[in-house]
Amino acid sequence: MDPLFDPADFRIPPGVTHVCAAGETPFLRRHDAAFAAYAEDKSAGAPGRTRQEARMESARARSAALFGVAPGDIGFVSSVAEGMSMVVESLDWREGDEVLVDPDEYPSVAAPLAQRGVTLRFAPMLDPEAVAAAITPHTRMIAVSAVSFLTAARYDLPALRGVADRVGALLAVDFTQGAGWMPIEASLADFAFAATYKWVLGCTGVGIGFWNRARQPGWAPGTAGWHSIASMGRPDWSRRPELLPDAGRFTRGNPAHLGLYVLDGALDYLAGFGAAAIERHVQALTVPMLARLADAGIPSTTPADPHRHGASVCVQSPHAAAIVAGMERRGVLAWNGRGRIRVSFHGYNGSADMESATDALIAEWRAATA
């Protein structure tokens, strides 16, 4: 199977099999033009700032299409951790309130809650029945990634939404490991976020934020800045300033305009293929890789069913660092961390990449475990 994207569109080093999209994707060459456009606009005074704001609105509309929601429900944060922190800090936590998370949830989701002192209770998010058994009238929120960073397991968000609704709990979702390759229905969540430097093909410094105004019409962040308030006139600071009426209130200060120029171009590129087509493509690579690893006697923590896994294949090993380093010496860029090897596919990969990555992983696994 050939790549879905033209690999020449990306800065993939010559002779390298790039299969670490869950960590960092290679940069699109079209982003060179985004840098140049930003430099010109930043240098053009007030007219240039007007163009910067217009590019932000374009990125906002494209982000809304990616999330399947209205542009007014989308704002920008610097990271998922910032967005989750804004939500956590805005809530009127009461004694006894609890939040359900997976035991292996990513720090950007769990750490803002833990640092706030909120009681965390744990349930395997892959099993909605177990989540339902763990939920109580004191559960204030279910906080979950759409796809696990650790195992690439894909969670049943409609089922988790139903569980949350039993007790009136919020559902907060991190779509980072799904955005850019799978169709997203963000409206299932009360709040949702996604980093943009992975499958979305953007860069760090810009994250997409979603505020479900239909479900949470009265939400307001606990703090504000010049960009998130409704008027740039001469405010009466003796009164609490009115906020923007939409999710623009996520962005308290200057937006990361350069990152938004990059994001706008990245989303334009992805829209030329469509999330459904990208999903079919990457899972036509994950499924045979999982089969080959099973044949080689190498267990994966990634569910074999493509309906239950993402765009990555994960293998747990105490030798993960050595295996990934060995794969790199063989010209395969995978990802190491938290005791597992992670191979992640995107549209620029084809069957040859999958075979090279699988061959390298098997060879290094055998060398490390001999």
RODO-2510 file (C-alpha; in nm, 4 decimals, decimal comma):
residues 370
     n   res          X          Y          Z
     1     m     0,0000     0,0000     0,0000
     2     d     0,1373     0,3375    -0,1023
     3     p     0,1336     0,6384     0,1315
     4     l    -0,1843     0,8444     0,1297
     5     f     0,0120     1,1694     0,1523
     6     d     0,3097     1,2478    -0,0669
     7     p     0,6107     1,1941     0,1640
     8     a     0,7911     1,4655    -0,0342
     9     d     0,5493     1,7145     0,1253
    10     f     0,7298     1,6587     0,4569
    11     r     1,0768     1,7114     0,6000
    12     i     1,1437     1,3407     0,6441
    13     p     1,5196     1,2767     0,6616
    14     p     1,6469     1,0750     0,3621
    15     g     1,6585     0,7019     0,4201
    16     v     1,4479     0,7222     0,7366
    17     t     1,1258     0,5413     0,8212
    18     h     0,9328     0,7976     1,0269
    19     v     0,6820     0,6204     1,2530
    20     c     0,6589     0,8397     1,5605
    21     a     0,3549     1,0567     1,4871
    22     a     0,2285     1,0111     1,8439
    23     g     0,5382     1,1971     1,9625
    24     e     0,6305     1,4363     1,6814
    25     t     0,5381     1,4387     1,3142
    26     p     0,7765     1,5698     1,0495
    27     f     0,7120     1,9282     0,9437
    28     l     0,5180     2,0056     0,6299
    29     r     0,7285     2,1919     0,3755
    30     r     0,4356     2,4256     0,3121
    31     h     0,4960     2,5688     0,6582
    32     d     0,7943     2,7596     0,5163
    33     a     0,5398     2,9858     0,3466
    34     a     0,3483     3,0235     0,6735
    35     f     0,6641     3,1475     0,8468
    36     a     0,7268     3,3960     0,5681
    37     a     0,3672     3,5211     0,5692
    38     y     0,3759     3,5708     0,9447
    39     a     0,7051     3,7618     0,9198
    40     e     0,5560     3,9929     0,6587
    41     d     0,2356     4,0503     0,8528
    42     k     0,4125     4,1051     1,1846
    43     s     0,6220     4,3735     1,0180
    44     a     0,3265     4,5579     0,8622
    45     g     0,1869     4,7456     1,1614
    46     a    -0,1871     4,7607     1,2219
    47     p    -0,2817     4,6225     0,8765
    48     g    -0,0528     4,3281     0,9472
    49     r    -0,2183     4,2647     1,2822
    50     t    -0,5557     4,2637     1,1073
    51     r    -0,4225     3,9895     0,8775
    52     q    -0,2927     3,7964     1,1779
    53     e    -0,6364     3,8033     1,3380
    54     a    -0,7919     3,6939     1,0087
    55     r    -0,5529     3,3974     0,9941
    56     m    -0,6506     3,3076     1,3496
    57     e    -1,0180     3,3056     1,2506
    58     s    -0,9370     3,0853     0,9512
    59     a    -0,7563     2,8396     1,1789
    60     r    -1,0524     2,8562     1,4147
    61     a    -1,2991     2,7643     1,1411
    62     r    -1,0777     2,4763     1,0258
    63     s    -1,0362     2,3562     1,3862
    64     a    -1,4137     2,3633     1,4278
    65     a    -1,4489     2,1445     1,1183
    66     l    -1,1887     1,9049     1,2617
    67     f    -1,3886     1,8803     1,5880
    68     g    -1,7283     1,8720     1,4164
    69     v    -1,8570     2,1797     1,6001
    70     a    -1,9347     2,5479     1,5386
    71     p    -1,6445     2,7978     1,5166
    72     g    -1,7790     2,9892     1,8167
    73     d    -1,7225     2,6819     2,0333
    74     i    -1,3510     2,6795     1,9501
    75     g    -1,0740     2,8792     2,1131
    76     f    -0,6983     2,8391     2,1431
    77     v    -0,4782     2,7546     2,4395
    78     s    -0,1043     2,7038     2,4570
    79     s    -0,1401     2,3366     2,5488
    80     v    -0,3830     2,0738     2,6709
    81     a    -0,2405     2,1194     3,0204
    82     e    -0,3285     2,4903     3,0127
    83     g    -0,6793     2,4234     2,8840
    84     m    -0,7507     2,1566     3,1448
    85     s    -0,6086     2,3823     3,4145
    86     m    -0,8406     2,6650     3,3100
    87     v    -1,1410     2,4352     3,3422
    88     v    -1,0275     2,2841     3,6724
    89     e    -0,9556     2,6262     3,8226
    90     s    -1,2941     2,7611     3,7135
    91     l    -1,5092     2,5059     3,8951
    92     d    -1,6567     2,5521     4,2404
    93     w    -1,5175     2,2336     4,3908
    94     r    -1,7001     2,1142     4,7003
    95     e    -1,5817     1,8870     4,9774
    96     g    -1,6280     1,5262     4,8699
    97     d    -1,6192     1,5961     4,4944
    98     e    -1,4414     1,3297     4,2920
    99     v    -1,3113     1,2866     3,9388
   100     l    -1,2811     0,9530     3,7602
   101     v    -0,9689     0,8946     3,5513
   102     d    -0,7933     0,5948     3,4034
   103     p    -0,5010     0,4724     3,6173
   104     d    -0,2699     0,5424     3,3206
   105     e    -0,4154     0,8777     3,2166
   106     y    -0,1790     1,1311     3,0607
   107     p    -0,0399     1,3985     3,2996
   108     s    -0,1870     1,6904     3,1029
   109     v    -0,5329     1,5596     3,1956
   110     a    -0,4732     1,4259     3,5465
   111     a    -0,2081     1,6597     3,6881
   112     p    -0,4200     1,9790     3,6916
   113     l    -0,6787     1,7909     3,8983
   114     a    -0,4256     1,6329     4,1330
   115     q    -0,2428     1,9618     4,1857
   116     r    -0,5709     2,1320     4,2690
   117     g    -0,6260     1,8751     4,5420
   118     v    -0,9307     1,7176     4,3805
   119     t    -0,9940     1,3582     4,4866
   120     l    -0,9111     1,1238     4,1990
   121     r    -1,0717     0,7839     4,1747
   122     f    -0,9583     0,5313     3,9177
   123     a    -1,1442     0,3142     3,6725
   124     p    -1,0307     0,1410     3,3499
   125     m    -1,1777     0,3683     3,0840
   126     l    -1,1621     0,0866     2,8307
   127     d    -1,4463    -0,0800     3,0238
   128     p    -1,7501     0,1519     3,0464
   129     e    -1,9253    -0,0955     3,2764
   130     a    -1,6378    -0,0670     3,5238
   131     v    -1,6610     0,3120     3,4990
   132     a    -2,0343     0,2914     3,5634
   133     a    -1,9675     0,0758     3,8682
   134     a    -1,7141     0,3270     4,0000
   135     i    -1,9214     0,6405     3,9527
   136     t    -2,1016     0,7905     4,2523
   137     p    -2,3243     1,0921     4,3182
   138     h    -2,0033     1,2710     4,4225
   139     t    -1,8421     1,2257     4,0802
   140     r    -1,8040     1,5734     3,9343
   141     m    -1,6167     1,4830     3,6181
   142     i    -1,4900     1,2003     3,4011
   143     a    -1,1564     1,3109     3,2513
   144     v    -1,0217     1,0948     2,9712
   145     s    -0,8127     1,0846     2,6578
   146     a    -0,9956     0,9720     2,3465
   147     v    -0,7048     0,7380     2,2726
   148     s    -0,4508     0,6230     2,5294
   149     f    -0,0996     0,7606     2,4857
   150     l     0,0341     0,4501     2,6615
   151     t    -0,1402     0,1637     2,4820
   152     a    -0,3225     0,3281     2,1863
   153     a    -0,6500     0,1887     2,3212
   154     r    -0,9474     0,3871     2,1930
   155     y    -1,2167     0,4655     2,4474
   156     d    -1,5921     0,4507     2,3926
   157     l    -1,6773     0,8167     2,4400
   158     p    -2,0542     0,7819     2,3758
   159     a    -2,0695     0,5195     2,6501
   160     l    -1,8665     0,7378     2,8882
   161     r    -2,0952     1,0312     2,8091
   162     g    -2,3896     0,8177     2,9112
   163     v    -2,2207     0,7182     3,2364
   164     a    -2,1395     1,0816     3,3187
   165     d    -2,4974     1,1859     3,2516
   166     r    -2,6283     0,9414     3,5121
   167     v    -2,4956     1,1663     3,7872
   168     g    -2,4742     1,4985     3,6025
   169     a    -2,0954     1,4828     3,5746
   170     l    -1,8834     1,6695     3,3236
   171     l    -1,6962     1,4844     3,0506
   172     a    -1,3568     1,6390     2,9676
   173     v    -1,1693     1,4827     2,6755
   174     d    -0,8157     1,5115     2,5411
   175     f    -0,8266     1,4344     2,1679
   176     t    -0,4508     1,4735     2,1128
   177     q    -0,3926     1,1079     2,0209
   178     g    -0,6856     1,1091     1,7773
   179     a    -0,7041     1,4548     1,6222
   180     g    -0,5692     1,4558     1,2686
   181     w    -0,6342     1,0936     1,1777
   182     m    -0,9804     0,9966     1,3085
   183     p    -1,3233     1,1586     1,2805
   184     i    -1,4043     1,3522     1,5973
   185     e    -1,7416     1,4221     1,7567
   186     a    -1,6319     1,6736     2,0171
   187     s    -1,9901     1,7637     2,1083
   188     l    -1,9994     1,4502     2,3264
   189     a    -1,7752     1,6369     2,5688
   190     d    -1,8395     1,9370     2,7896
   191     f    -1,4816     2,0491     2,7329
   192     a    -1,2238     1,9081     2,4947
   193     f    -0,8694     1,9867     2,3913
   194     a    -0,6054     1,8697     2,1475
   195     a    -0,2387     1,9450     2,0988
   196     t    -0,1582     2,0230     1,7356
   197     y     0,2042     1,9103     1,6918
   198     k     0,1262     1,5424     1,6391
   199     w    -0,1182     1,4097     1,3758
   200     v    -0,2648     1,7583     1,3209
   201     l     0,0745     1,8456     1,1613
   202     g     0,1096     2,1783     1,3424
   203     c     0,3609     2,2810     1,6079
   204     t     0,3909     2,3286     1,9819
   205     g     0,2538     2,6424     2,1447
   206     v    -0,1001     2,6102     2,0058
   207     g    -0,3709     2,3776     2,1339
   208     i    -0,7340     2,3582     2,0254
   209     g    -0,9908     2,4208     2,2987
   210     f    -1,3624     2,3328     2,2825
   211     w    -1,6284     2,4729     2,5109
   212     n    -1,9672     2,3046     2,4690
   213     r    -2,1813     2,6150     2,5082
   214     a    -2,5006     2,4133     2,4632
   215     r    -2,4225     2,1908     2,7622
   216     q    -2,2381     2,4446     2,9788
   217     p    -2,3778     2,7863     2,8825
   218     g    -2,2692     2,9624     3,1999
   219     w    -1,9053     2,8584     3,2033
   220     a    -1,6386     3,1208     3,2549
   221     p    -1,2667     3,0821     3,3231
   222     g    -1,1474     3,2019     3,6604
   223     t    -0,9123     3,4621     3,5144
   224     a    -0,9041     3,6834     3,2073
   225     g    -0,6735     3,8993     2,9960
   226     w    -0,6967     4,1662     2,7299
   227     h    -0,7769     3,9193     2,4525
   228     s    -1,0532     3,7344     2,6395
   229     i    -1,2593     4,0333     2,7522
   230     a    -1,5407     4,1716     2,5415
   231     s    -1,4262     4,5339     2,5160
   232     m    -1,0879     4,6867     2,4496
   233     g    -1,2103     5,0331     2,5465
   234     r    -1,1256     5,1937     2,8791
   235     p    -1,2695     4,9383     3,1241
   236     d    -1,4079     5,0330     3,4611
   237     w    -1,1805     4,8130     3,6715
   238     s    -1,4078     4,8551     3,9714
   239     r    -1,6345     4,6069     3,7965
   240     r    -1,5723     4,2553     3,6756
   241     p    -1,5058     4,2779     3,2988
   242     e    -1,7416     4,1065     3,0601
   243     l    -1,5852     3,8151     2,8733
   244     l    -1,6095     3,7299     2,5070
   245     p    -1,9365     3,5450     2,4494
   246     d    -1,7724     3,2474     2,2806
   247     a    -1,4734     3,0171     2,3268
   248     g    -1,2397     3,2989     2,2353
   249     r    -1,2326     3,3477     2,6131
   250     f    -0,9828     3,0601     2,6310
   251     t    -0,7131     3,2927     2,4953
   252     r    -0,6352     3,5462     2,7661
   253     g    -0,3389     3,7203     2,6022
   254     n    -0,1848     3,7458     2,2587
   255     p    -0,2556     3,4338     2,0542
   256     a     0,0467     3,2409     1,9267
   257     h    -0,0017     3,3858     1,5796
   258     l     0,2927     3,2090     1,4159
   259     g     0,1656     2,8733     1,5411
   260     l    -0,1808     2,9604     1,4119
   261     y    -0,0413     3,0332     1,0634
   262     v     0,1161     2,6884     1,0753
   263     l    -0,2031     2,5282     1,2089
   264     d    -0,4164     2,6924     0,9404
   265     g    -0,1975     2,5446     0,6672
   266     a    -0,1823     2,2062     0,8360
   267     l    -0,5594     2,1785     0,8664
   268     d    -0,6014     2,2882     0,5070
   269     y    -0,3669     2,0060     0,4050
   270     l    -0,5499     1,7421     0,6116
   271     a    -0,8880     1,8536     0,4792
   272     g    -0,7739     1,7540     0,1332
   273     f    -0,7869     1,3898     0,2428
   274     g    -1,0529     1,3725     0,5151
   275     a    -1,0312     1,2069     0,8552
   276     a    -1,2231     0,8952     0,7509
   277     a    -0,9769     0,8217     0,4701
   278     i    -0,6779     0,8827     0,6983
   279     e    -0,8262     0,6514     0,9609
   280     r    -0,8707     0,3722     0,7061
   281     h    -0,5175     0,4224     0,5843
   282     v    -0,3375     0,4163     0,9197
   283     q    -0,5362     0,1194     1,0447
   284     a    -0,4466    -0,0703     0,7293
   285     l    -0,0957    -0,0456     0,8757
   286     t    -0,1615    -0,1047     1,2468
   287     v    -0,3619    -0,4222     1,1917
   288     p    -0,0987    -0,6159     0,9914
   289     m     0,1774    -0,4944     1,2221
   290     l    -0,0085    -0,6269     1,5246
   291     a    -0,0554    -0,9579     1,3410
   292     r     0,3145    -0,9821     1,2551
   293     l     0,4165    -0,9080     1,6127
   294     a     0,1763    -1,1737     1,7409
   295     d     0,3231    -1,4253     1,4954
   296     a     0,6693    -1,3361     1,6274
   297     g     0,5556    -1,3962     1,9849
   298     i     0,5824    -1,0292     2,0837
   299     p     0,2833    -0,9196     2,2924
   300     s     0,1321    -0,5759     2,2348
   301     t    -0,0672    -0,3745     2,4844
   302     t    -0,2654    -0,2288     2,1917
   303     p    -0,6052    -0,3973     2,1398
   304     a    -0,6066    -0,5988     1,8165
   305     d    -0,9548    -0,4823     1,7151
   306     p    -0,9157    -0,1673     1,4998
   307     h    -1,2402    -0,0318     1,6454
   308     r    -1,0660    -0,0302     1,9821
   309     h    -0,7232     0,1027     1,8895
   310     g    -0,5726     0,4178     1,7478
   311     a    -0,2988     0,4895     1,4956
   312     s    -0,0200     0,3417     1,7081
   313     v     0,1131     0,0016     1,8067
   314     c     0,2606    -0,0211     2,1581
   315     v     0,4846    -0,2898     2,3061
   316     q     0,5769    -0,2918     2,6738
   317     s     0,9341    -0,3881     2,7594
   318     p     1,1963    -0,3151     3,0260
   319     h     1,4345    -0,2841     2,7301
   320     a     1,2260    -0,0224     2,5506
   321     a     1,4958     0,2452     2,5452
   322     a     1,7556     0,0086     2,4002
   323     i     1,5096    -0,1293     2,1449
   324     v     1,4062     0,2150     2,0206
   325     a     1,7717     0,3224     2,0023
   326     g     1,8489     0,0100     1,8017
   327     m     1,5581     0,0791     1,5682
   328     e     1,6959     0,4285     1,5141
   329     r     2,0323     0,2816     1,4146
   330     r     1,8416     0,0786     1,1567
   331     g     1,6852     0,3976     1,0174
   332     v     1,3473     0,3693     1,1928
   333     l     1,2285     0,6582     1,4115
   334     a     0,9897     0,5187     1,6738
   335     w     0,9185     0,6503     2,0261
   336     n     1,0369     0,5423     2,3698
   337     g     0,8911     0,6325     2,7067
   338     r     0,7354     0,4844     3,0193
   339     g     0,8689     0,1394     2,9429
   340     r     0,7129     0,0901     2,6026
   341     i     0,7969     0,1085     2,2351
   342     r     0,5437     0,3045     2,0328
   343     v     0,5188     0,2900     1,6538
   344     s     0,2735     0,5452     1,5115
   345     f     0,1517     0,5832     1,1547
   346     h     0,0187     0,8746     0,9521
   347     g    -0,0743     0,9351     0,5911
   348     y     0,2883     0,9697     0,4773
   349     n     0,3514     0,6052     0,5715
   350     g     0,2869     0,3047     0,3508
   351     s     0,3276    -0,0722     0,3728
   352     a     0,7021    -0,0497     0,3197
   353     d     0,7310     0,1682     0,6316
   354     m     0,5209    -0,0750     0,8309
   355     e     0,7374    -0,3674     0,7213
   356     s     1,0613    -0,1799     0,7973
   357     a     0,9376    -0,0764     1,1402
   358     t     0,8147    -0,4263     1,2231
   359     d     1,1361    -0,5895     1,1036
   360     a     1,3432    -0,3496     1,3109
   361     l     1,1319    -0,3939     1,6232
   362     i     1,1398    -0,7733     1,5997
   363     a     1,5165    -0,7794     1,5441
   364     e     1,5881    -0,5441     1,8335
   365     w     1,3420    -0,7237     2,0600
   366     r     1,5177    -1,0535     1,9970
   367     a     1,8596    -0,8974     2,0523
   368     a     1,7473    -0,7380     2,3788
   369     t     1,5830    -1,0524     2,5137
   370     a     1,8400    -1,3082     2,3929
***
